[in-house]
Each structure stands twice: as structure tokens, then as C-alpha cells.
Amino acid sequence: MAGLFDRLQNELDDRDKEGGITALDLADLPAPLRKLMRLMLRKIELDTPSLRQAVDAMPEKDRMEKAELDQALDELCKKSWLIRRGEGDSVSYKVNLRRKASST
């Protein structure tokens, strides 16, 4: 039986290395990050000006300042939940969804 548990543990470790986000991961995020990820999940990919515009359109209690938004984006990119593409003014962010486990 130890072989089965080792294989399952290895599969779980591999999933953690892949990065990406699942629906369960959203529940554990602090409220500002969760709201930002929900916005990104609706749009899938946004460039920086569009993202800023979408955040500014949120209700006042949910809005983030530019520095706060930049920090949140950096944190989500470090967790591999968002993929940052481009440089300078042409940066865009894309949601990195975790691959579903295949059934065998």
C-alpha cells in the first residue's frame, strides 16, 4: 500500500509545482486579492490600462489604489496565479488556471 500513497503524494507535489489557481484557492485569498482574481477570471486577460479602469469601476469600498493594485498583481504573479506578459506600458495579465486532473 505504501506505493499507492507515495504515488498520490508525488502527484499532489507535481500539481503544486505547476502553479495556477483552482476554485478552492480563491476561498483562501484575502478579500482584495479574491475580488481582483474574480475580476480577472471574468475577463481572462487584461492589459494594465483596462485593468485599472475595471478596478476604478468597482464599488468604492472595493477599489484599490495604484500602489495596492501593483502589490496585489505582484503577489498573484509570484504565486503563478497570474501570468505577466510584456514590458513597460504594454503589460498584460492573464489568469493561469490549473490543469484539471485527468481521470485514469
Secondary structure, DSSP 8 states (H G I E B T S, - for coil): -HHHHHHHHHHHHHHHHH--B-HHHHHHS-HHHHHHHHHHHHHSEEEHHHHHHHHHTS-GGG---HHHHHHHHHHHHHTTSEEEES-GGG-EEEE-B-------
